[in-house]
Amino acid sequence: MTTPLTSRQVFFAFPRISDPARHHDYNAWHQLDHRPENLALPGVVHGDRWVRSPDCAAAGQAPSPLLSSFHYLAMYWFAEPASRSIEEWKALGESTRRAGRRPDLAYTTRPLLGFFRPLRGVVHPRAGISAAALPFRPHRGVHVTVTDPQGADPPDLAQVLELDGVLGGWTFDSEAVSAEGLDGTRRPLSASLRVTLYYLDRDPVAFAPPPTTGELLLSSPLRTIEPWRWTWFEEAR
């Protein structure tokens, strides 16, 4: 049985909603249709999604234009053999599209998406669980950093556990990532990317992330998404 500790492939996507009036539609589709179908696949170990609400965007940094305007972060962990699991996962995406169950395609872009390799996960002893269980544990949000590591070693996650509100963390290195151009076409990225997720049980906006190594592309708090509570962007208007 594959767990996050033994999974060799995860998928990240950074969706952006092009029509501000469609956030409710997007969240209803993703949380009540898309994600349940994905989690029902035997090859999907776990999946989650977080929102970069306006207060999160204001509290973070996005030096890279590629990641300056996304609204959500979606993530899936795949069971071994990952190639078969990913093939089944892609087949589900195509079958739901053909069935008219991909309304998001009309108003959603994905500036960055792709597959990453998990490097290491740690969990704070106070959580009383293993690092394999960390993604499943309820949390109030995460802090995500995306860097071009430029040969630097991964961050020392054990030191991050000393920061207030941190339940644990995971690091991932890119394997096959693409960016979406202004014309809607995708192009592969040759640069290496590193994603670090800190799982938090405090207000993510109040979290002070540690310094990063390499070139910083994104550092942002993200909030956990609660069912039917999708009004972050309406409240900000």
C-alpha positions in Angstrom: 0.0 0.0 0.0 1.3 3.4 -1.0 1.3 6.2 1.5 2.7 9.8 1.2 5.9 8.4 2.7 6.3 5.9 -0.2 4.6 7.8 -3.0 7.0 8.8 -5.8 4.7 11.2 -7.7 2.5 14.1 -6.8 0.7 16.6 -9.0 0.4 20.4 -8.3 -1.7 22.9 -10.2 -2.1 26.6 -9.5 -5.5 27.5 -11.0 -6.6 31.0 -11.7 -10.3 32.0 -12.2 -10.5 34.4 -15.2 -14.1 35.5 -14.4 -14.4 36.9 -10.8 -18.1 36.0 -10.8 -17.3 32.3 -11.2 -15.5 31.5 -7.9 -18.6 30.0 -6.4 -19.2 27.8 -9.5 -15.6 26.7 -9.5 -15.6 25.7 -5.9 -18.9 23.9 -6.1 -17.7 21.9 -9.1 -14.3 21.0 -7.6 -15.4 20.2 -4.1 -18.7 18.4 -4.9 -17.8 16.7 -8.2 -14.2 16.8 -9.4 -12.3 16.0 -6.2 -14.7 13.2 -5.0 -14.3 11.4 -8.3 -10.5 11.8 -8.1 -10.3 10.5 -4.6 -12.4 7.5 -5.5 -9.7 6.3 -7.9 -7.6 3.4 -6.4 -4.4 5.1 -7.7 -5.0 8.4 -5.8 -3.6 8.2 -2.3 -4.8 11.6 -1.3 -5.8 15.0 -2.7 -6.4 18.4 -1.4 -6.9 22.0 -2.4 -6.3 25.4 -0.7 -7.3 29.0 -1.5 -5.1 32.0 -1.9 -7.7 34.3 -0.6 -7.2 38.1 -0.9 -5.7 38.4 2.6 -3.3 35.5 1.8 -2.2 37.1 -1.4 -1.6 40.4 0.4 0.5 38.6 3.1 2.7 36.7 0.6 5.2 37.4 -2.1 5.1 36.4 -5.7 8.2 37.7 -7.5 7.5 35.4 -10.5 4.8 36.7 -12.9 3.9 33.1 -13.6 2.6 32.8 -10.0 1.4 36.3 -9.3 -2.3 35.9 -10.0 -3.3 32.3 -9.2 -6.2 31.7 -6.8 -6.0 28.1 -5.7 -3.5 25.3 -5.2 -4.6 21.7 -6.0 -2.5 18.6 -5.1 -2.8 14.9 -5.6 -0.6 12.0 -4.4 -0.4 8.9 -6.6 0.0 5.2 -5.6 2.6 3.0 -7.1 3.0 2.1 -9.8 2.6 5.8 -10.4 2.6 5.5 -14.2 -0.6 3.4 -14.2 -2.2 5.5 -11.5 -1.6 8.7 -13.5 -2.9 7.1 -16.7 -6.2 6.2 -14.9 -6.4 9.7 -13.4 -5.9 11.3 -16.8 -8.5 9.0 -18.3 -11.0 10.2 -15.7 -10.3 13.8 -16.6 -11.0 13.0 -20.3 -14.2 11.0 -19.7 -15.6 13.7 -17.5 -14.8 16.3 -20.1 -16.6 14.3 -22.7 -19.6 14.0 -20.4 -19.8 17.8 -20.0 -18.6 17.7 -16.5 -15.6 20.2 -16.9 -17.4 23.6 -16.8 -14.2 25.0 -15.2 -12.4 24.9 -18.6 -14.5 27.9 -19.7 -13.2 30.2 -17.0 -10.1 28.7 -15.5 -6.4 28.9 -16.5 -3.6 27.0 -14.9 -0.4 29.1 -15.1 1.7 26.3 -13.7 1.1 22.6 -13.3 3.0 19.4 -13.3 4.4 16.4 -11.6 6.8 16.5 -8.6 8.8 14.0 -6.6 8.4 14.0 -2.9 11.8 14.5 -1.1 11.0 14.5 2.6 8.2 14.8 5.1 8.3 15.6 8.8 5.7 16.1 11.5 5.8 17.8 14.9 5.7 15.4 17.9 2.8 17.3 19.4 0.6 16.1 16.4 1.0 12.5 17.6 0.9 11.2 14.1 3.3 10.0 11.4 4.5 12.1 8.5 2.5 9.7 6.2 -0.7 10.8 8.0 0.1 14.5 8.0 -1.7 15.3 4.7 -4.9 13.6 6.0 -4.9 15.6 9.3 -7.2 18.5 9.5 -5.4 21.8 9.4 -6.2 25.5 9.0 -4.1 26.1 6.0 -0.6 25.7 4.5 2.3 28.0 3.6 3.7 27.2 0.1 7.0 28.3 -1.3 8.1 27.7 -4.9 11.8 28.2 -5.7 14.3 27.6 -8.4 16.8 25.8 -6.0 19.8 26.5 -8.3 21.6 23.5 -6.7 20.8 24.3 -3.1 20.0 21.6 -0.7 16.3 21.2 0.5 15.4 23.2 3.6 15.9 21.7 7.0 12.4 20.8 7.8 13.3 19.8 11.4 14.2 23.4 12.2 10.9 24.6 10.7 9.0 22.5 13.3 10.2 25.0 15.9 8.2 27.7 14.4 4.8 28.6 15.9 1.8 26.8 14.3 3.7 24.3 12.2 2.3 20.8 12.2 4.8 19.5 9.7 6.1 19.9 6.2 7.0 18.3 2.9 9.4 19.2 0.1 9.1 18.3 -3.6 11.2 18.7 -6.7 9.8 19.0 -10.2 10.0 16.3 -12.8 7.7 17.4 -15.6 6.2 20.9 -15.3 4.5 23.2 -17.8 3.4 26.8 -18.0 0.3 28.3 -19.7 1.0 31.1 -22.2 -1.3 34.1 -22.9 -2.7 32.2 -26.0 -3.7 29.2 -23.8 -1.0 26.9 -25.1 1.2 25.0 -22.7 5.0 24.9 -22.8 7.3 22.7 -20.8 9.6 24.4 -18.2 13.2 23.4 -18.3 14.1 25.1 -15.0 14.0 23.0 -11.8 11.3 23.9 -9.3 11.1 23.1 -5.6 7.8 23.2 -3.7 7.7 23.3 0.1 4.5 22.9 2.0 4.2 23.8 5.7 1.0 22.4 7.3 -0.4 24.8 9.9 -2.9 24.7 12.8 -2.8 28.4 13.3 -4.0 31.2 11.1 -1.9 30.8 8.0 -1.7 34.6 7.4 0.0 35.0 10.8 2.7 32.5 10.0 6.2 33.8 9.5 8.0 31.5 7.0 11.7 30.8 7.3 14.2 32.1 4.7 14.5 30.3 1.4 17.5 29.2 -0.6 17.8 29.6 -4.4 15.6 32.0 -6.4 12.2 32.7 -4.7 9.2 32.5 -7.1 6.4 32.3 -4.6 5.9 32.4 -0.8 2.3 32.6 0.2 -0.2 31.4 2.9 -3.2 29.5 1.7 -6.4 28.7 3.6 -8.1 25.4 4.0 -11.4 25.2 2.0 -14.5 24.4 4.0 -17.5 23.0 2.1 -20.0 25.7 1.0 -17.9 28.5 2.5 -16.6 30.0 -0.7 -17.1 33.8 -0.2 -13.5 35.0 0.2 -13.5 37.0 -3.1 -17.0 38.3 -2.7 -16.2 39.7 0.7 -13.1 41.4 -0.7 -15.1 43.4 -3.3 
